[in-house]
Amino acid sequence: MGLLDLDKIIIKRTVLGIRCLICGGNLVVSPKLSLAGRLAKVVSLGRLKPECYECETCQKRYTLF
């Protein structure tokens, strides 16, 4: 019977129901905000809260407003 090391497990929040348009992979929340996301947040004076997501397999980035 193997041992389970809980310190090595990395849990990423995935977006349910939304898949990558190119490869069909899962989207995970990206810690960095894209340039378009930052620009939209500044122009809307903080009313819009864009979130950036990145595909696990092909690393394509998506911004949702």
Backbone bond lengths (Angstrom), bond angles and torsions (degrees), N, CA, C in turn:
res aa  C-N    CA-C-N  psi(-1)  N-CA   C-N-CA  omega(-1)  CA-C   N-CA-C  phi
1 M - - - 1.450 - - 1.533 108.60 -
2 G 1.329 117.06 131.76 1.452 122.21 -177.60 1.522 112.26 -85.04
3 L 1.315 114.97 159.85 1.460 121.56 176.50 1.524 109.54 -96.93
4 L 1.308 116.41 147.88 1.457 122.20 179.75 1.519 108.37 -109.11
5 D 1.336 116.63 118.58 1.462 121.75 179.89 1.524 108.04 -95.68
6 L 1.325 117.19 105.99 1.461 121.82 -175.23 1.529 112.99 -72.16
7 D 1.337 118.02 -18.97 1.461 120.16 178.34 1.522 112.00 -72.83
8 K 1.319 118.52 -22.93 1.457 122.64 -177.47 1.525 112.95 -88.19
9 I 1.319 118.21 -11.24 1.459 121.46 -177.46 1.523 109.56 -81.14
10 I 1.324 116.16 128.01 1.464 122.35 177.85 1.520 107.68 -111.89
11 I 1.321 116.29 124.36 1.456 121.35 -179.61 1.524 107.90 -109.29
12 K 1.334 116.24 123.72 1.455 121.81 177.35 1.517 108.69 -113.13
13 R 1.319 116.35 138.48 1.457 120.68 177.30 1.522 108.93 -77.59
14 T 1.321 117.08 122.91 1.459 120.90 178.12 1.518 109.51 -104.01
15 V 1.308 115.59 155.50 1.453 121.72 179.10 1.523 107.40 -89.68
16 L 1.324 116.84 120.37 1.453 120.40 -178.65 1.521 110.12 -81.01
17 G 1.314 116.21 134.13 1.454 121.33 175.78 1.507 115.07 89.29
18 I 1.328 118.60 -10.81 1.456 121.09 179.68 1.522 107.75 -115.14
19 R 1.324 115.99 126.17 1.458 122.11 -179.78 1.519 109.13 -118.00
20 C 1.309 115.54 160.98 1.459 121.59 175.91 1.531 108.61 -66.03
21 L 1.323 116.41 136.43 1.460 120.87 -179.09 1.522 112.47 -73.31
22 I 1.321 118.55 -25.17 1.458 121.55 -176.22 1.527 111.78 -86.48
23 C 1.342 116.64 -53.17 1.466 119.19 -173.36 1.526 113.56 -112.72
24 G 1.324 118.54 -11.86 1.460 121.32 -179.53 1.515 113.95 82.32
25 G 1.327 118.16 13.78 1.467 122.44 -179.06 1.519 112.66 -77.66
26 N 1.327 115.91 173.69 1.466 122.36 178.82 1.523 110.44 -78.34
27 L 1.320 115.68 145.13 1.461 121.05 175.70 1.524 108.91 -99.90
28 V 1.339 116.45 133.69 1.456 121.97 176.37 1.525 108.13 -119.34
29 V 1.321 116.39 154.48 1.456 121.89 -179.05 1.524 108.96 -68.33
30 S 1.316 116.10 130.24 1.460 122.03 179.50 1.530 108.57 -94.86
31 P 1.333 118.03 135.65 1.474 119.42 -179.35 1.528 113.01 -70.64
32 K 1.345 117.83 -24.05 1.458 120.98 -178.62 1.517 110.66 -95.09
33 L 1.320 116.31 140.13 1.456 122.20 177.52 1.525 108.04 -92.52
34 S 1.318 117.24 135.85 1.463 120.89 -178.58 1.523 110.30 -73.06
35 L 1.328 114.85 168.63 1.463 120.40 -179.90 1.522 110.87 -63.31
36 A 1.335 117.37 -40.59 1.466 120.56 178.28 1.532 110.82 -64.46
37 G 1.316 117.14 -37.36 1.457 120.91 178.08 1.513 112.45 -66.39
38 R 1.328 115.96 -42.58 1.470 119.75 177.82 1.518 111.48 -64.73
39 L 1.334 115.84 -42.16 1.462 120.45 -179.57 1.531 110.83 -64.37
40 A 1.334 117.55 -41.66 1.462 121.16 179.16 1.517 111.31 -65.28
41 K 1.321 117.15 -36.87 1.464 121.16 179.48 1.529 111.28 -67.72
42 V 1.339 116.93 -39.69 1.465 121.34 179.63 1.521 110.88 -70.42
43 V 1.334 117.18 -44.75 1.467 120.91 -177.38 1.527 111.04 -66.10
44 S 1.336 117.59 -36.37 1.463 119.95 -178.87 1.529 112.70 -86.23
45 L 1.337 116.57 6.32 1.468 123.36 179.60 1.530 112.46 56.96
46 G 1.313 115.93 36.08 1.464 120.80 175.05 1.512 115.60 87.59
47 R 1.332 117.80 -1.19 1.476 119.38 179.66 1.519 111.82 -71.31
48 L 1.334 117.08 -38.40 1.461 121.18 175.55 1.523 109.16 -85.06
49 K 1.313 115.91 139.54 1.452 120.49 176.79 1.534 108.78 -123.23
50 P 1.346 116.93 81.39 1.467 119.66 -178.26 1.523 111.00 -69.97
51 E 1.332 115.35 146.50 1.457 121.29 176.41 1.516 108.23 -123.09
52 C 1.324 116.66 139.39 1.453 122.19 179.99 1.522 109.70 -102.99
53 Y 1.309 114.92 136.70 1.456 122.20 178.56 1.514 108.68 -125.75
54 E 1.338 115.95 150.79 1.452 121.82 -179.35 1.520 109.29 -130.64
55 C 1.320 116.52 138.58 1.462 121.57 178.68 1.526 109.42 -72.35
56 E 1.334 116.80 139.23 1.464 120.79 -179.55 1.518 112.44 -69.61
57 T 1.321 117.95 -33.09 1.456 119.68 -173.71 1.526 113.61 -93.81
58 C 1.329 118.28 -46.98 1.471 119.52 -175.47 1.532 113.42 -103.63
59 Q 1.317 119.40 -3.34 1.472 125.66 177.83 1.526 113.66 60.52
60 K 1.337 118.29 24.88 1.462 121.29 173.51 1.518 107.77 -75.07
61 R 1.331 117.09 139.75 1.469 121.69 -177.06 1.520 110.36 -104.16
62 Y 1.313 115.85 141.32 1.459 123.31 178.47 1.524 108.30 -127.82
63 T 1.325 116.94 143.89 1.454 122.92 176.11 1.514 108.69 -117.16
64 L 1.318 116.72 123.81 1.457 122.38 177.73 1.516 108.89 -109.04
65 F 1.329 115.80 131.05 1.467 121.41 -178.40 1.491 111.04 -98.75
